[in-house]
Amino acid sequence: MAAPIQKLASFARNVFSRMNSDVNFHDKLKHLRTMINGISAKDVGFDIEDLKKSETYGRDEVAPVTYVHLWEDETFSMGIFVVKPGGRLPLHDHPDMYGFCKVIHGEMMVRSFNVIKTSEQTEMPYEIKSKLKLWQMPQTKQVKLNTESLVADNDECCVLNPAIGNIHEIKPVNGTTAFLDILAPPYDHQQMGLHECHYYEDLSCGSGDLRWLSLINQPSDFWCDALEYEGPKIDLPPLSPKSSRK
């Protein structure tokens, strides 16, 4: 009998390899969300005590975030982010992507935003303009707060799509947090790719539902190291050319 994480990976492949043509895509997304909500730390072989014994934990020079790679192909990626005390996933986006984050250990604060269409944006206030150089103006977006909530391992997963919650920030609460992360399509690791990750600074000082976010370089306090996946094996067949996000 297939392990829950294998079943999840198989269904994620089925959903996202046909995301542009399947009339039942949104219904399948709902079922995928239900499956993710059923995943626990045990299902992916994650043990916080084992982590604390590794070289990626407990020393000043280690990365604030550890990534455990589970799977990646051209349709979706799946992994575990481990965010240590004082670490964070800074404000970043997911261009034209779908995402699911399921906490499997600890608690985390998630703050997410919806990008307001250019045609619906209000005029940029002077106090925001005064913080920007002229070349930064086109790289600054008006957004609306989508959610700011505490999420624990007994809560449902957080969901983002191209329009809702697409820019978010994640911080651990009361110690280390770990969450299973599924993104579709995966990030494009080539510069200027269609799904390149971008980072932002909140110029509104965290006040009000409407904010202005300015594009920035990757923050210097954020980087990742890697840890080997110790859970059940995930095995998916090669993608056929015709099935890739058709």
C-alpha positions in Angstrom: 0.0 0.0 0.0 1.4 3.4 -1.0 2.5 5.8 1.7 0.3 9.0 2.2 3.1 11.2 0.9 3.4 9.0 -2.3 -0.3 9.3 -2.8 -0.1 13.0 -2.3 2.7 13.4 -4.8 0.9 11.2 -7.4 -2.3 13.2 -7.1 -0.4 16.6 -7.2 1.3 15.4 -10.5 -2.2 14.5 -11.9 -3.6 17.8 -10.9 -0.9 20.1 -12.1 0.1 18.3 -15.3 -3.3 19.1 -16.6 -4.0 22.5 -14.9 -4.5 24.3 -18.2 -7.0 21.9 -19.8 -8.8 20.1 -17.0 -12.4 21.4 -16.5 -12.3 19.7 -13.1 -9.1 21.5 -12.0 -10.6 23.5 -9.2 -12.5 20.6 -7.8 -9.2 18.6 -7.8 -7.5 21.4 -6.0 -10.0 21.1 -3.2 -9.3 17.4 -2.9 -5.6 18.0 -3.0 -6.0 20.5 -0.1 -7.9 17.8 1.9 -5.0 15.3 1.2 -2.4 17.8 2.3 -4.3 18.5 5.5 -3.9 14.8 6.4 -0.1 14.9 6.2 1.8 14.8 9.5 5.5 15.0 10.5 5.5 11.2 10.8 4.3 10.8 7.2 7.5 12.6 5.9 9.9 11.2 8.5 10.4 14.5 10.2 11.6 14.5 13.8 12.6 17.7 15.5 15.0 15.9 17.8 16.9 14.4 14.9 17.1 17.9 13.4 18.6 19.3 16.6 21.4 16.7 16.4 22.3 17.7 12.8 24.9 20.2 11.6 22.1 22.5 10.4 20.9 23.4 13.9 22.0 25.2 17.1 25.1 27.1 15.9 25.5 30.8 15.1 26.8 30.2 11.6 24.1 27.8 10.4 21.4 29.0 8.0 18.2 30.4 9.5 16.2 28.2 7.2 16.7 24.5 6.2 15.1 23.0 3.1 14.4 19.3 2.8 13.9 18.4 -0.9 11.2 15.7 -1.5 10.4 16.1 -5.2 10.6 18.5 -8.2 9.7 18.2 -11.8 8.4 20.7 -14.3 4.9 20.5 -13.0 5.4 20.9 -9.2 7.9 20.9 -6.4 7.5 19.5 -2.9 9.7 20.0 0.1 9.9 20.9 3.8 11.0 24.3 5.1 12.4 24.3 8.6 12.4 27.9 10.0 14.5 28.3 13.1 14.0 30.8 16.0 14.8 34.3 14.7 14.6 33.1 11.1 11.9 33.9 8.5 10.8 33.5 4.9 10.7 37.2 4.0 8.0 38.8 1.9 8.2 37.1 -1.5 5.9 36.2 -4.4 4.9 33.2 -6.5 4.3 34.5 -10.1 1.4 32.7 -11.7 1.8 29.8 -9.2 -0.3 27.8 -6.8 1.0 27.0 -3.4 0.1 24.9 -0.3 1.8 25.2 3.1 1.0 22.6 5.8 2.6 23.0 9.2 4.0 19.7 10.5 5.8 21.0 13.6 5.4 24.1 15.8 3.6 27.3 14.9 4.1 30.1 12.4 2.8 33.5 11.7 1.7 34.0 8.1 1.1 37.4 6.6 -0.1 37.4 3.0 -1.3 39.9 0.5 -3.3 40.2 -2.7 -1.8 42.3 -5.5 -4.2 45.1 -6.6 -4.6 45.4 -10.4 -2.9 48.4 -11.8 -6.2 49.8 -13.1 -7.6 49.7 -9.6 -4.7 51.1 -7.6 -5.1 54.4 -5.8 -2.5 57.2 -6.2 0.7 56.6 -4.4 0.9 58.8 -1.3 3.7 61.3 -1.0 5.1 59.6 2.1 5.6 56.5 0.0 7.0 58.3 -3.0 9.5 60.1 -0.8 11.1 56.7 0.1 11.7 55.7 -3.5 14.1 56.6 -6.2 12.5 57.3 -9.7 13.6 53.9 -11.1 11.9 52.1 -8.1 8.4 53.5 -8.9 7.5 50.9 -11.5 8.7 48.1 -9.2 6.4 49.1 -6.4 3.0 47.5 -6.0 -0.1 48.3 -4.1 -1.5 45.3 -2.2 -4.3 44.4 0.1 -3.8 42.4 3.3 -5.2 38.9 2.7 -4.5 37.3 6.1 -2.4 37.6 9.2 -2.8 34.5 11.2 -1.1 32.1 13.5 -1.0 28.6 12.0 -0.1 25.4 13.9 0.2 21.7 13.0 -3.4 21.0 13.8 -4.7 23.7 11.5 -5.5 23.4 7.8 -2.9 24.3 5.2 -2.4 27.8 3.9 -3.3 28.2 0.2 -2.2 30.7 -2.4 -3.0 31.1 -6.0 -2.1 33.7 -8.7 -4.6 36.2 -7.4 -5.0 35.5 -3.7 -2.3 35.5 -1.0 0.4 35.4 -3.7 2.8 37.5 -1.7 3.5 36.2 1.8 5.9 36.2 4.8 6.4 33.4 7.3 7.9 33.6 10.8 8.2 30.9 13.4 6.5 31.4 16.8 7.7 30.0 20.1 10.6 28.0 18.6 11.3 26.1 15.4 8.5 25.6 12.8 8.4 23.2 9.9 5.9 23.0 7.0 5.4 20.9 4.0 5.4 23.1 0.9 3.9 22.4 -2.6 4.3 24.8 -5.5 3.0 24.5 -9.0 4.7 25.2 -11.3 8.0 25.2 -9.4 10.1 28.3 -9.2 12.2 29.0 -12.2 15.8 29.0 -10.9 17.1 30.9 -14.0 17.3 34.6 -13.7 14.4 36.4 -15.4 12.4 33.2 -15.7 8.6 33.2 -15.8 8.4 32.0 -12.2 11.3 33.7 -10.6 11.0 34.6 -6.9 10.9 38.3 -6.0 11.4 39.9 -2.6 9.6 42.9 -1.2 9.8 45.6 1.5 6.6 46.9 3.1 6.9 50.7 2.8 3.7 51.3 4.8 5.3 50.3 8.1 2.8 47.5 8.6 -0.3 49.7 9.1 -3.7 49.3 7.4 -5.1 46.8 5.0 -3.7 48.6 1.9 0.1 48.6 1.6 2.8 49.6 -0.8 5.5 46.9 -1.4 8.8 47.8 -3.1 10.9 45.2 -5.0 14.2 44.5 -3.2 17.2 42.1 -3.4 17.1 38.9 -1.4 17.4 40.0 2.3 20.8 39.3 3.7 19.3 37.6 6.8 17.6 34.9 4.6 19.4 31.9 3.2 18.9 28.2 3.3 21.0 25.1 3.8 19.8 21.6 3.0 19.0 18.4 4.9 18.5 14.9 3.4 14.9 13.6 3.2 14.4 10.6 5.6 10.8 9.8 4.8 9.1 7.2 2.6 10.4 7.1 -1.0 8.5 9.1 -3.6 8.5 7.5 -7.0 6.7 9.1 -10.0 7.0 8.0 -13.7 8.7 10.3 -16.2 6.4 13.0 -17.6 5.3 12.5 -21.2 5.7 15.6 -23.4 1.9 15.7 -24.0 1.0 15.7 -20.3 3.2 18.6 -19.1 0.8 21.3 -18.0 -1.3 21.0 -21.1 
